[in-house]
């Protein structure tokens, strides 16, 4: 009877909806959303009461204001964008969980103009007839890479699948066992090959593959030789792999096309900026390989896309494959990719400074020290509840790119005086604009390499708000 009495004292849905604060809420949020959250809030109270022991019922108190506040919070949370801006303080430049490459500020007007307008996506302006959506980027890709032809799909896994489906369906593809990589999310090269219809013939061993391994595997049913660049890991020590030029020579000798999956394709030599060697797309094309595939959203610094370059006769066949339509990119990806590629036509210094990924990868230690001091001074002035220190550390490239690269960087460590480090990390992560950090040696670490100057005041306000609430 006690529970029944308490339950009957709960306000009705209509009573809550008529509350002044809820009426104001309905002016800015759809009524259906507010009604649903009102019902679920009441149901939570009912469930809590029904699950309570009789001895605890005396402690129950129906707090109407708390109920109203919960309805307001949950309704606003429901209407908020799930995909939103976050601050990357981790030092991982191509952070897959945080969206990998940042698009350049210089292209945002071009992207928005196309996004908010009709466009000539598949219209040939000169003739007034239907055109190809790929024509907008093909010429510039060919110009930059030196390839005969190009095609763009929605990611590199799709590019590999389209290539194999076109060139090797129901036939054999020879690939080194040491290159059967997992590309993330538990998706693996053998799985992609299986879905394409190609038959995998793996040769060599995990750590060593010789040219004669490929030669011995070639038979009447061999359709292609595949080289997968291990961009997301390295095997060190007693190793051997076949150079692309040697595989191309074998392919030419045997009359068999050679395909290279570069993974995270790069269009500029990063060695001159102190990074480890990574083969450029231009080098692969110049080697004479028939087809090269690579990503648009990793070291290239553009939107998610899979780019296919190489011999025209093969890419013309791919354009006829029904998978091309299934894998095609939309107008937003197209304009973002075209605008990003146009930045590669600038002189190298201007290009590096205009593409966020390349700019972050090539930041000097002196620059990072100056930025660390700038952020440190801001935080020190307004936050007395933390121990702050500028330290040396290392950043990572991330995104399955340059796995051995350790980029010297400057970080600010934050040690809270009044809460645990894990609690501070949680509060920063759930702040109005989430601030994503890492924990190291029982301290919060903010890596200056992946922070923008505009982030500094948000971090400062976040730390201040966290300690004053």
N, C-alpha and C positions, 0 to 999 in steps of 0.2 A: 504493500500500500504506500509505503514511504516513497519508493521510486516512482510510482504512478503519480503521486502528488507533485513531486518535483518536476516530472516531465510535463505535467499539465500547466506548470507555472512558466514554461518556456514561451516566449512571444511567438506569435504566428508569423508566417512569411509576410502577410499583408501589413501587420504592425511594423515590422522592420522596414519594409519598403516605404512606408509613410513617414519614417523618421527623417528629420530635416537633413542630416548628413547624407543619407542614402538618396534623398531627392536631388541633392546637389550632384551626387555621383552620377545619377542617371542622365544628367544634362551633358556629361562629357563621355560617358561610356554606354554602349547599347544596353537597353533594359533587360534583354534576354540574358546577357552575361551577368548582370547584377543579380537577377532572379536565381540563376543557377548557383552562384556563389553564396547567396543567402540560404538556399536550401541545403547546400553541402555544409555550411557552417553550423546550421541547426542540427543537421544529422550527426556531425562530429560531437556536439554536446550530448545528444541522445545516446550515442554509442558509449561515450565516456561514463555517463550516469548508469547505464545498464551494466557496464562492466565493473562498477564499483562494488565493494563489499558493503553490507548493511552498516557496519560499524563506522564506515568512512563517510556515509551520506550526510552526516551532520556538518561536515566540512564544506559541502558543496555550496557554491554561491553563484547565482546566475548574474554575471556582470554584463549588462546590456551594452555599456560603452565599449567593453573589450570585444564583444560580439560584433558591434558596428565597425570598430576599427579593423577587425579581421576581414570583414566583408569588403571594406574599402581597399585594403592591402592586396587581397587575393584578386579582386576585380581589376585593379591597375596592373598587377603582375601578369594577368591573363592577356591584357591588351598590349603589353610591352613587346617590343621586337625581341625574339629569341636570338636571332643572329645580330650581334651588335659589336661595336668597337670595344677592344680591350687594349691594355698597355702591356707590351712584351718586355719584361725586365729580365728574362731568362738568359739572354745572350745567345740563344739559338736563332740564327738569322732566318733560315727556311723552316720555321716551326710548323709541322704538318697540322697539329691540333689548332693552331692559331691562323691558319689560312695561307701559309707559305709566303709567296712573294707579295710585296706591297706594290700597287700600281703607282706610277709617277704622278705627282701633283700636276705636272705639265700636261697630262692627257685627260684630266678629269672633265674639262669643258667639252672636249670632243666626244667622250663617252656619254655624257649627259645629253648633249644635243641629239645624238643618234637614238638614245634610249627614250627620249621624250618626244620624238618626231617620227614621221614616216621616213623611210630611207630607201636608197636604191640597192637593197640587199641582193635582189635577184633581177634587177632591171639594168639593161645596157642603155645608158643615157644617150649614147651616140646614135643608136639605131631605134630606140624606143621599144625594142623587143626584149623577151626574157633573156637574162644573162646568168652567169654562174656566180654563186656567192663566194667561191674561192678566188675569183679573179682579183678581189680587193687586196689580197696579201701575197699571191703567188709571185708576182714580178719582184717585189721587194725581198722575198725569201730567196729567190733565185739570184738576185743581185748580191745579197750578203754572203750566201753560202757557195756560190759558183755552181750550183746544181742545174741540171737540164730542166727539171720540172719539180713541182711541189704540190702538196695536198695537206689539208689541216682537218683533224678530227678532234673529239672532245677530251682525250687524254692519251698518254703514250701507250698504255695497255691496249686501248682501242686501236691505236696505230699499228702495233705489232700484230694484233689479231687480224686486222684488215689486210695487212701485207701478206701474212701467211695464208689466209683464206684465199687470196687472189693468186698467189704464186705457188702454193704447195698443198692445196686441198687434196686429201686422199693420197698424198705422196710423202716421201721421206725428207726430213730436214736434219742435217747433221750439225750437232752443237756440242761443245766441250762440256763434260760433266761438271767441271769447276765453274761453269757459267750458268748453271740452272738455279738462278737466284729467286728469292722471295722478294716481291716488290712492295710489300706493305699490305696490311690488312689481311694477311694469310693468303694473298694471291701470289701464285708462283708461275714462273715461265712455263713449266710443263703443263700446268692447268690451262694457261692461255693458248698454248699450242694445241692442246686436245680440243678445246672449244672451236678453234679455227678449222679443225679438220685435218691438220697436218700430223704426220706420224714422226714422233721424236726418235732420233737415233743419237744416243749420247756416246761420246768417245773420250778416251783418256781417263784420267783419274781426278780426284778432287783437287790435288795440288799440281799435277803435271799433265799437260796435253801437248803432243808433238804434231808437226805437220803431217807426218806419216800416219797418225791416227785418223786424220780426216781422209787421207788418200785411200787407206784400207777400207773405209766405210762407204766410199762412193760406189754406187751400183746403178743398175738400170732404172730403179725407181727413185733415185735421188733428185730432188727438185731444187734444193738450195743448200748453201752453207750459211749457218747463222752464227754470228759473233755477238755475244751479249757483254757489253762493258759493265764490269762490276763496280758501278758507281756508288753503291751503298755499303760495300765492305771490301777488305783487302786480305788476301792470304799472303803471309810473309814467310820467308825461310826457304825451304827446299822446294822451289816452284818453277814452273815453266808454262808459258802460254804462247800461242802462235800470234805473231804480229799481223795486223790487218793487211798490210801490203803483201805478206806472204800468202795469206788466205786468198786475196784477190788474184794473185798470180796463179794459184792452184785452180781457182774458179775459171779463170780465162783459159787455162790449159785444158780443163775438163769440160768446158762449155756449160758450166753451172753457175747461176747467179749467186752473188754473195750479199747477205743482208747484215747490217749492223744495227743493234739496238743500243744506242748511246745512253739511254735513260735520261739523265739530267744534262742535256746538251748545253754547251757553252759556246758563245760566239766571239769571245775575246780571250787572249792569252793571259791567264791569271798569275803565271809564274813571276811576271815582272812586278807584281804587287805583293810578293812574298808568300803566295799560296802554293800548295803542292800542284804538280803538273796534272792537268786534266785535258784530254784530247778535245780539240775544237771540232765543231761540225765541218768547218772549212777543210781541216786536215783530212777528215774521213772522206769527204767528197773528192778531194784531190787524189786520194789513194786509188780511185777508180772503182770503189765499191758500187754495187748496183742500186742499193736502197739503204738509207739511213733514217732511223726514227729517233725522236727525242722530245722532251717535255718543253712546254712553253712557260710553265709556272715555277721552275726551279732556278737554275743559274742564268737562264735567259732573262728572268725578271718580269715576265708578263702574266697573263691570265692562264688558268688551267686549259691546256690544249695539248694535243699530240700532233707533232709536225713530221711529215714524211717528205724526204727529198731524195732525188736520185734520177735514174734513167727514165726518160719520158715514156718509153714503150710499156714499162711496168706500171707507172702511175696512171697512164691512160686506161689500163685494164682495171685498176683499182676504182676508178671513177664509175665504172659500169657495175661494180659489185653492189648488191642490195644493202650490204652492211654500211656502205658509205652514207646512205641516208640515215640509217639508225644511229650512226656515230657523228653526224654532222654538228657543227657548232652554230650557236645562235648569233644574233646581230651584236649583242653586248660583248661576247667573247671576240667576235670578228673585229669590232672597232678598237677594243682594248689591245688586241694583238697587233693590228696594223699600226696604231699610234705608238706602241712600245718599240716595234721594229724600226719605225722612222727615227727614233732616238739614236739608233745604231749608225745612222748616216752622219751624225754630228762628229766633230773631232773627238778623239778618245777621252780627253780630260772632261769635256762637257758631257759626253755620253755617260761616263762613270758617275758624275755628280747628279745626273738626271734620273738614273735608274736606281731606286732605293736599295735593291738587293746588292748591286755592285758597289754602291756607295758605302753600305754597312760593312761589306766584306773587306773593303780597302781602307777603312778609317785608320789613321796613324795613331800610335801610342801617345804622341804629344797632344793630338786633338782630343783623344779620349781622356787624358789627364786634365785638360782644361775644362772639359764638360763635367767630369767627375767633381772637380773643385766647385764648379758653378752650382751643381745640384746639392753638394754637401753644404755649401754656405746657405742655401735656401732652407734646407731641412734643419740645420743647426739653429737657425734663428727662431724657428717656430715650434720646434719639437724638443722639449726637455725630458720627455718620457722615454727616450731611446738613447742607446749608445751607438754612435755613428763612427765609421772609419773607412777611409779610402784604401783599397788593397789592389794588388796585382792578381790577375787570374787569367783564365782562358775561356774564349767563346767557342761555339761550335757552328759549323755551316748548317747542318741539319738537312731535312728533306731528302735523305738518301744520297747526299752529294758530299764529295771530298771527305770520306770517313776518317782519314788520318790527320786532317788539318786541325791544328790547335792554334787558335788565333789569340795572341797576347792581347789582354784587354785590361781595363780598369773597372772595378766594381765598388759599390758602396755597400758595406755590411750594416745591417740594422739589428740591434739587440734590444728587445723591449725590457723595460724595468718592472712593469706591472702585470704582465701576462706571459703565457708561454709563446715560444716561437711558432709552434704549429697553429695556435689560436690567432696570432697576428697574420700568418699566411692566409688562413681561412677568411679573416675579415678583409684583408686586401683583395682577395680573389672575389669576394661577394660585394665589394664596394659598388657604388652607383655606376662608375666606369671601372670594370674589373681590372685590377692590377696584378698581373701574373708574375710571380717571382720563383726563386728556387731556394731551398734550404740547404745550407752547407755549414758544417761545424757548429751546429746549433745557432745559426744566425740566418736572417733573411738576406739574400744577395740580390742586388739590383745591378745588372750589367749595362754599362753605358753604351755598348755597341748597338744594342737594339732599341734604345730609347731615343725619342725625338725631344727637342727642346720644349715643345708644346706639352709634353707629358710631365714636365717637372712640377708645375703648379698643381696638377691633379694628384700626383704622388704626395706632395706636401699637404694638400687639403685632406687627402685620404688618411694619412697618418695622424693629423690633428683631430679629424672627426672621430677616428677610432678610439682615441684616448679620452675624448671629452664626453662621449655618450655613456 
